[in-house]
């Protein structure tokens, strides 16, 4: 699963768009006060985590996009 497939799955599951941010695919504006996210990590891998009160907190690091997307999906559905 890539980021676009993840977004499609979340829309199909009727998860509100303000609950998550998918780098380069779904970036809500204005930025919600808190949400879960998937993004590229600084080490070339991928990260999933939570944004709350202006702070990003990484929950897990993943070796590839597919694993990160599957993790975010599992957190939201």
ZAMARGU-4260 file (C-alpha; in steps of 0.2 Angstrom, whole numbers, plus 5000, padded with zeros to 4 digits):
<rodrens>
0) 5000/5000/5000 | 5007/5017/4996 | 5001/5034/5002 | 4987/5036/4989 | 4980/5019/4992
5) 4980/5023/5011 | 4971/5039/5008 | 4958/5030/4997 | 4956/5017/5011 | 4953/5030/5024
10) 4940/5039/5013 | 4931/5023/5010 | 4931/5019/5029 | 4924/5037/5032 | 4938/5042/5043
15) 4937/5061/5045 | 4950/5070/5035 | 4955/5080/5050 | 4961/5065/5060 | 4976/5062/5049
20) 4990/5069/5038 | 4998/5060/5024 | 5014/5068/5018 | 5011/5074/5000 | 4994/5067/4998
25) 4982/5073/5012 | 4988/5089/5021 | 4972/5097/5029 | 4971/5116/5029 | 4970/5124/5042
30) 4980/5112/5052 | 4970/5103/5065 | 4975/5104/5083 | 4979/5086/5084 | 4981/5071/5071
35) 4990/5055/5066 | 5003/5056/5052 | 5014/5047/5040 | 5029/5055/5033 | 5047/5052/5027
40) 5060/5051/5040 | 5076/5059/5041 | 5085/5042/5039 | 5077/5038/5022 | 5064/5027/5031
45) 5046/5032/5035 | 5038/5038/5052 | 5021/5037/5059 | 5016/5047/5074 | 5004/5060/5082
50) 5004/5079/5081 | 4997/5086/5097 | 4998/5104/5104 | 5011/5110/5091 | 5023/5095/5093
55) 5026/5080/5082 | 5029/5064/5091 | 5035/5049/5082 | 5027/5033/5087 | 5036/5021/5075
60) 5049/5021/5062 | 5047/5010/5046 | 5059/5004/5033 | 5047/5008/5019 | 5031/5017/5014
65) 5020/5002/5013 | 5024/4997/5031 | 5021/5014/5037 | 5005/5016/5028 | 4999/4999/5035
70) 5003/5005/5052 | 4994/5022/5051 | 4979/5012/5043 | 4979/5001/5058 | 4979/5015/5070
75) 4964/5024/5062 | 4952/5009/5058
</rodrens>
